Amino acid sequence: MTTEPEQNPSGSSHQEKMTAYWKKNVRLVTILLAIWWIVSYGAGIIFEDALNAIVIPGTGFHLGFWFAQQGSIYVFVIMIFVYAWLMNKLDREYDVHED
Amino acid sequence: MDVKTWTFLIVGATFALYIGIAIWSRANTTGDFYIAGRGVHPVVNGMATGADWMSAASFISMAGLISFMGYDGAVYLMGWTGGYVLLALLLAPYLRKYGQFTVPDFVGDRYYSNGARIVAVLCAVFVSFTYVAGQMRGVGVVFSRFLEVDINVGVGIGMAIVFFYAVLGGMKGITYTQAAQYCVLIFAYLVPAIFISILLTDKYIPQIGFGASLGGDIGSRIAGGETIKLMDKLNQLNTELGFAEYTSGKKSMLDVLCITGALMAGTAGLPHVIVRFYTVPRVRDARLSVGWALFFIALLYTTAPAVAAFARTNLIDTVSGASYTQVEGEKSIPQWFKTWEDTGLLAWVDKNNDGKVQYVAGAALAGKPTFTAERGSSGQRMVSNPNPDTKNELYVDRDIIVLANPEIANLPNWVIALVAAGGLAAALSTAAGLLLVVSTSISHDLLKRVFVPSISEKQELLAARIAAGFAVMIAGYFGINPPGFVAQVVAFAFGLACSSFFPAIILGIFWKKANREGVISGMLVGIIFTASYIIYFKFMGGTPDQFWFGISPEGIGALGMLLNFAVAVVVGRFTPPPPQEVQELVEHIRVPAGAKTPTHSH
């Protein structure tokens, strides 16, 4: 088991703080997963046909096809870096960061 | 210099590099062997993950697959990258905080049950062996195609190299060789892609050329004087020959949704990928490292569909209606056509005896070509299994798209050699990562945690090395005697990972009350359901019209995953909640602070 006694005092205010931290974390993850869902399953699959009516100006890409084979991947990469950045900020705010 | 000399030189140099790294990064403790002492920089780990993840199939076959599937190829592109978002947001940071060495460690401890641990071990070993057999075969194929040695000799050389750095260096050796292998494979992938992009669209960046107008040496010829976008020309060529439009798919939408879902969740649940994020020093490194991993993977995954479209346009334009023999003033087939016909990856049956290649929709042959010793009237290799029901005369193996790219674009010999080295790097790096999972499962999860808890650190390390050695040999055996079903069982690897591990880990982190009874029943239901569906359709002669709601075996894991979640939650509600210390463990892994700092022993 890796459970070690936490250094912090385990009073009820600490408990509340941790609950609030976790709630914010879950909210952030939910928002990001919604975007993840919209670009891949939404734009890339379900609404692919509809979006294909739009051609990205200056290119030969039909929008739905572009999301399915290019755009969703770009969004995924950016999203993970945004998540890492926002979570590091949240960690500091709640004083649960490392080091 | 000729291609063979170049190949010997470049492949030899990369192998020397891998061995050098292995000697430099020997493992001294189980911590080194299992998780590289948790001292890997997040960017290096990102590269290593890229090589670990991108297999011979990603490197050699994927662009070809997309080339022939058109839009439907997106299931692989989105499925195999979208999983990293799940990994970053839902799994990696928490598992890193939890510490320990393996996925079964987490499942066994979180669900306070050695039964759960053993189910996890069996899945991990099965998934890894399924995958690794294909890798060793890939090594043999690259060797035989580029260096003209026997496939078995090629597999043997591959085994020796992997044995050397996996057994000696464990995770530490594997990590740094994988980082080097990533550099080799991405360079080998991008160089021909950039050249082809210039030749077809006059753009240096394939991702931009993909959406540009035809231009450059080959592109302007295909456009024939008009200004037309590559994508439009490709749709036009496909429709003219009776194929589906490149930008629209053939699969049903529900099936596409399910396959993408199964590949995403499966990717996030693959043990050899998850374990890579145990090797970084801190929780925030784990978060960042997934981002780097996907960045490095995306370099290849956004290039592949561009290469697919370039190659498809060029292939149709070059061979359709071309005369097999060189005729003055008429369109004739290029030299590479014959080269690859000789290797058996391409075949032509002159069904209407006009000496020209008719390339239209439909399968030209009944399955893969079986060549006879004879030559036809135009000098082509004869096959004994033409498919009389279609007018199509051309069989093209999808692997050609990447392998023959340099020749199609008339690139110098060293580029061809580079592609060989890249294919080997992709196959070897993935094989090593998988073999480590197998060896860790045996020495750590089974011996140390279940059967012989009193084993000493030294003995455990020795056991890990012996297990790695055996795993290499079994993998080599499968490489030399490939079970005929390898291609079919890849669906298994993803289906199982997504219907077993993925829900168990997610629930373990996000639902404090997830208990042993619920999760074990969930995993069993998920595995049995998914496995039965795949076995029925892949091995017992089930036909596509019997698919449930049109969901193919590749996508059924998504349904298995939902079942797993549902069963785990329902059973969990009617059985006792987990003990207090397990609930505290969950609270502990939810915050980054207090993670164990880099360890060198356990």
Chai-1 contact restraints between the chains, C-beta under 6 A:
chainA,res_idxA,chainB,res_idxB,connection_type,confidence,min_distance_angstrom,max_distance_angstrom,comment,restraint_id
A,T2,B,G99,contact,1.0,0.0,6.0,A-B,restraint_1
A,T3,B,E584,contact,1.0,0.0,6.0,A-B,restraint_2
A,T3,B,L585,contact,1.0,0.0,6.0,A-B,restraint_3
A,T3,B,H588,contact,1.0,0.0,6.0,A-B,restraint_4
A,W22,B,R590,contact,1.0,0.0,6.0,A-B,restraint_5
A,V29,B,L89,contact,1.0,0.0,6.0,A-B,restraint_6
A,W36,B,V85,contact,1.0,0.0,6.0,A-B,restraint_7
A,S40,B,M78,contact,1.0,0.0,6.0,A-B,restraint_8
A,S40,B,G82,contact,1.0,0.0,6.0,A-B,restraint_9
A,G44,B,M78,contact,1.0,0.0,6.0,A-B,restraint_10
A,I45,B,V256,contact,1.0,0.0,6.0,A-B,restraint_11
A,I45,B,L257,contact,1.0,0.0,6.0,A-B,restraint_12
A,T59,B,G211,contact,1.0,0.0,6.0,A-B,restraint_13
A,G60,B,G211,contact,1.0,0.0,6.0,A-B,restraint_14
A,G60,B,K229,contact,1.0,0.0,6.0,A-B,restraint_15
A,G60,B,L230,contact,1.0,0.0,6.0,A-B,restraint_16
A,G60,B,M231,contact,1.0,0.0,6.0,A-B,restraint_17
A,G60,B,D232,contact,1.0,0.0,6.0,A-B,restraint_18
A,F61,B,G211,contact,1.0,0.0,6.0,A-B,restraint_19
A,H62,B,T247,contact,1.0,0.0,6.0,A-B,restraint_20
A,F65,B,Y71,contact,1.0,0.0,6.0,A-B,restraint_21
A,F65,B,T247,contact,1.0,0.0,6.0,A-B,restraint_22
A,A68,B,A74,contact,1.0,0.0,6.0,A-B,restraint_23
A,Q69,B,A74,contact,1.0,0.0,6.0,A-B,restraint_24
A,Q69,B,L77,contact,1.0,0.0,6.0,A-B,restraint_25
A,Q69,B,P305,contact,1.0,0.0,6.0,A-B,restraint_26
A,Q70,B,T302,contact,1.0,0.0,6.0,A-B,restraint_27
A,S72,B,M78,contact,1.0,0.0,6.0,A-B,restraint_28
A,I73,B,T81,contact,1.0,0.0,6.0,A-B,restraint_29
A,I73,B,A298,contact,1.0,0.0,6.0,A-B,restraint_30
A,I73,B,Y301,contact,1.0,0.0,6.0,A-B,restraint_31
A,I73,B,T302,contact,1.0,0.0,6.0,A-B,restraint_32
A,F76,B,T81,contact,1.0,0.0,6.0,A-B,restraint_33
A,F76,B,G82,contact,1.0,0.0,6.0,A-B,restraint_34
A,F76,B,V85,contact,1.0,0.0,6.0,A-B,restraint_35
A,V77,B,L294,contact,1.0,0.0,6.0,A-B,restraint_36
A,V77,B,F295,contact,1.0,0.0,6.0,A-B,restraint_37
A,V77,B,A298,contact,1.0,0.0,6.0,A-B,restraint_38
A,I80,B,A88,contact,1.0,0.0,6.0,A-B,restraint_39
A,I80,B,V290,contact,1.0,0.0,6.0,A-B,restraint_40
A,I80,B,G291,contact,1.0,0.0,6.0,A-B,restraint_41
A,I80,B,L294,contact,1.0,0.0,6.0,A-B,restraint_42
A,F81,B,G291,contact,1.0,0.0,6.0,A-B,restraint_43
A,Y83,B,L89,contact,1.0,0.0,6.0,A-B,restraint_44
A,A84,B,R287,contact,1.0,0.0,6.0,A-B,restraint_45
A,A84,B,L288,contact,1.0,0.0,6.0,A-B,restraint_46
A,A84,B,G291,contact,1.0,0.0,6.0,A-B,restraint_47
A,M87,B,R287,contact,1.0,0.0,6.0,A-B,restraint_48
A,N88,B,R284,contact,1.0,0.0,6.0,A-B,restraint_49
A,D91,B,P592,contact,1.0,0.0,6.0,A-B,restraint_50
A,V96,B,V591,contact,1.0,0.0,6.0,A-B,restraint_51
A,V96,B,P592,contact,1.0,0.0,6.0,A-B,restraint_52
A,V96,B,A593,contact,1.0,0.0,6.0,A-B,restraint_53
A,E98,B,R282,contact,1.0,0.0,6.0,A-B,restraint_54
A,E98,B,P592,contact,1.0,0.0,6.0,A-B,restraint_55
